[in-house]
Amino acid sequence: MPDCRSIQVNTTPAYGVTIAPGLLAACGPRLRALMPPCHMAVITDSAVAPLYLDTVQRSLSTAGFAVSPYVFPAGEGSKTLSTLANILEFLAERRLTRTDCVVALGGGVTGDMAGFAAAVYLRGIRYVQLPTTLLAAVDSSVGGKTAIDLAAGKNLAGAFLQPAAVLCDTDCLATLPKDVFADGAAEAIKTGVLCDESLFSLFEDGTLSAEPAEVIARCVGYKAGVVERDEKERGERKLLNLGHTVGHAIEKCSGYAVPHGHAVAAGLAVIARAAEALGWAEEPIAARITACLAQNGLPTGADYAPEALAEAASADKKRAGGDITLVVPRRIGLCELKKIPVPELLNVIRAGLEG
């Protein structure tokens, strides 16, 4: 296949991430090469189903798989215990067994929901990721994190379950609204700030739109290495939460009206300004980061009081006892984990909003 990139994720079990055009139409034979014929439950949402569900069902059926589709209402508001319960009941009604497979067709919400359902149904069955958004392609489809939201906060119930495969069809990016594409850009820019100034520079000069496959491959390659070294997020993998403490707080304060990528972008800008203001950064970084975010159609601040954001962030899953771990940029390409007492979080957020 032309312009095809493959990345191996050496977790237990290991799996491959394939990035290429036309993969949804070819998903059946590609998955047939990995597993014998079985029952495939394709989980997707109401926005993605009209675009891609028929193509995926046709490819899977032609390859010899039995297919049962399940469609839930699109949006973060569906990432709940109720939706999870409905998916689990669906899997049971269709009598899927441990030799069968769940297919997550969609963006980050679908991947999280379908992956969590696969993790807990029959104490764990196989699942594969077919990401259709840039955000899912560069981040959430890889690494085995699955979760749902609770009233107290985002992603507070979940499980680690690595997918059997990830097939990223770059043709899907052409159908994304500008704001949805920007959501993924936020996670990609975050990766550049974390690990590689040359990657970050691609987002400053417009390469993300011109060569998305190259950007996806570099982001996935970095994340794969981190996940291999710290699969269950006990240390290094926490770095991938850059921008997420404040980002998740923004999502919660907005009633999840602010999309995840936009919230992460604002959270990244806040922590960059705070790092400069509090003397944590080795060099000036905030202006460059905020300019890059703005150039890619992303916010660089939040319209919520620092007190409200600090209260929302205090329930974040990165809290441990009376402390919370922040990911702090030292310079572009280098970040560190910094544990602070929860009461100090308010001053950090203030510094980041006012900087």
N, C-alpha and C positions, 0 to 999 in steps of 0.2 A: 504493500500500500504506500503510495507516495506521501511524503511529508509526515511520516509516522514516527513518533517517539515512544520509547518504552523505558520504564523505570521500575526496577525491582525494589520492593520494600521487604527487607529481611527480618520481619517479625516472626512470631510463632503462631500460626503458620505464615510462611512468606506468600506474597502475591505480587502480581504485576499491575502497573498503571500504564495504560495505553492511551496516547494522545494523538488523534488523527481526525481528518474529516470522514464522514460517512459511516461512523461506527454504530449508530443506532440501527441502520438498515442491515448492518453486518453482525449485530450482536448475537444472533442465534448461532451461526457456525463458530464464532469465536468462543462462546460459552460452551458449546458442544465439545470443543477441543479440550475443555477443562473438566467437564463432568458428564456422566451418562445422562440419558433422557430422564427427566423428573418433572415434578409439578412446580411451575414457577408462579408465584404470587407477585404480580407487578403492582407496586404501591406508588401512586402518583397523586397530584393535586388537580384541582379544577382548572387551573391556568395552563398546565402542561399537557393534560390529557388530550385536548383538541388538536394540539400541535404534533405530538409524537407517539401517543399510545398505539394507534393503529400500526404504525411502522414497526414498533418494537414487538407487538403481538404477532404480526405477520412473520417477522424474522425468527422469533422463537418457535412458533408453530411449525414453520417450514423445516426447522432444524430438529424437530421431533419432540419438543417440550409441550406438555399440557400447560395452558396459560389461564390464570384467573386474575382479572384486573380489579383493583380497589381504588376508588377515587374519593378523596376527602377535600373539603373546602380549602382553597389556597390561603396562605397567610400565617403569620406567627401566632395568631389567635387560635389556630387549630393544634398547636403543639402542646397538647394537654393530656391529662390522664384519661379523659373521656374519649379522645380520638385514639389513643393507644389501646384502650379497652375494646373499641370498635374494630380496630385492626386485628387484635388477638382473637376476637370472636369470629371474624371473617376467616382467619387462617384455620381455626378449629372447624368451622362449618364446611370448609373446603377440604378438610381432612388431610392437611399437609402433614408429612412425617419428617423425621430427622434426616431423611435422604433427599428432601426437597429443598427449595431455595426461595428466598425473598429477593425481589429486584426493586431497588430504590431508583425511580425514574423522576428526576427533578432537581430542585435546588437544595439548600442546606436544611430547610425544615423537613422536607421529604426524606432526605438522607438520615437525619437524626431520628425521625419517627419510625421509618421502616427498619433502620438498624437496631433501634431499641426493641422493637417488636421481635425481630429475629433473635436478639440476645436473650429474651425471656420466654419466648414460646418454646415449649418442650425443653426448657433450660438451655436453649441455644441451637439454632439451625443456621445453615449457610445463607449469606446474602451477598449481593453484588451491587455496586454503585454505578449508575448511569447518570452522571451529573449533567445538567442542562444549563447551568448558570456559571458565570466566571467565578463567583464566590465559592461554589461547591467544587469547581475544578481545581482551583489553586489551594484550597484549604480543607473544607469540611468533609469531602469524599475520601480523604486519605488520613489514616491514623487510627481509625477504629473507635473514635469517640461517638457515642450515641446518647441522646438525652431528650427529656421533655422539660417544660417550664412548670414551676409551681407558683402559687399565689405570692410566695415570699420572694421569688426571684427566678432568673433564667437558668436553665440547664441544671437544676438542683436534684433531679432524679435521672439516673442514666446508668450505662454500663460500657465497659470496653469490649468491643468485638471487632476484630479486623475483618474486612470484607474478603471474599474469595477472589475478587477482581474488581478493577475500576476501568471502565471504558469511557473516555472523555471525547465526545464528538464535537470537534471545534466548529462544525457547521451550525450548531445550536446558538453560538454567540451572535450570529447575524440576526436572530429573531428577538434579541433582548432589548427592551426599552432602555433608553439612555441611563435612567436612574438605577436600573437593575445591573447594568454593566458596571456602573460606578461603584456599586456595592462590592463587587469582586475586586475592583481596582484598589479599594481600601485594604483588603487583606493582602494583596500583592505588594502594595507600597509598604505595609507593615513588615513583610518579609525582607524587603530591601533594607529597611532601617535596622532590622535585627542582625543581618548577616553579611550584606554585600553592597558596598557603595556603588559598584558598577551596575548591579541590578536596580538599585534605587534610581540611578541616573536614567535608566530606560523610561521611567515614568515621567521624568522631567522633560524628555525630548519627544514624547509621543509614540514611542515604540510599542507600548502596550496595545494600542489600537491597530498598529500596522502589522505586528508579529505576535499575536496572542499566544500561539502555540509555543513559541520560544520562552515567553514569560511564564506560561503555565508549567512547562517542563522544569525551568529553573526553580520555581517556587516549590513544586512537588519534590524535586531532588533534595532541596534543603530540608523540607519537612520530613521526608523519608529517613534521612540520616538522624535527625533528632529523635524520631519515634523509635528507630532501631535501638538507640542508646538508652532510651527512657520511655518504654512503652506505656507505663501506667502513671506517668506524670508525677514522679517523686522528686525530680530535680530539674534537669535541663529543659524538659518539655514545658515547664511553666513559662519559659521565655516566650512561647508562642502566644501567650495571653497579653502581649504588648497592646496597650490601648483598650483592653477589654474590661478592666475594673470600672473605669468611668463610663466606658461604652455600654456595658450592661446596665449601669445605673441610669443612663440616658434612656435606654430602651424601656426600662421599668417606669420611669417617671412619665414617659410619653404614652403609657398604656400600650406599648409596642407599635405605636404609629410611626416612630422613626425606625427605618429598616436597620438591620444588624450592621451592614457595612458602613452606612452613614454614621451610625453611633460609634463604631470603632474608630472611624476617621476623626471624629470630634474628640474621642478619648485619647487618641494618639497625639493630637495637637495639644490637648490639656497637659498630658504628662511631659511632653517636650518642653512646653513653656515652664512648667513647674521645675523640671530638671535644671533648666538654666537659672531660674530665679533662686532656687535653693542651693545652688553650687554643686549639684550632682553631675552636671555635664562637663566633659573635658574641653569642649569647644562650643561656640554658638551653633545651635542646630534648629531652633524653633522656627526661624524665619524661612529656612529652606524647606523644612517639612510642611509647614502650613502653605507655602506657595505651591508645592507639589500637589498637595491635597486639593487646593482650590482649582488648579489647572485641570485636574481630573474630575471636576464637578462634585467635589465633596465638601462637607462643612468643616469649619475649623474652630467651632465653639458651640456652646449649648445655652439655651434660653431658660435654664432652670437655676434656682438658687443653689449655691454651694452646699447649704445645709441639707436641702432635699437630695442632692446627689450623694452626699456623704452618708446619709441615712439609708438610701437605697443600696449603696455599695457595701455597707456594713453587713449585709446578708449574703454577699458574694461567696461563691464556693471556694475562693482563694483565701478566705479567712480561716485562721487556725487559733482557737482560743481567743485571747485578747489581742492578737496580732493579725495583720494582713500583709501579704506579699505583693509588692508592686514590681512591674517590669519597667526599669528606668533606662532610657537611652543615654549613653555616655557620649557617643558620637555616632554618626550614621555608619552602620555596619557593626556596631558594638553596643550591646545592652547588658544590664546586670539585674539580678534579683535583689530587691531591697525590702527587708521585713521592717515594718513600722508598727507601733501601737495603733489600734483602731482609732482612738481619739485624735491622733495626728493627721488622719486622712483628710479632715476638714480643711486644715491649713494647706495641705498639698493641693487640694482641689481649688481652693481660693487662689493660690499662687498661679495655678494653671489657667484659671479663667481670667485673671487680671493681668497676666503677663503680656 
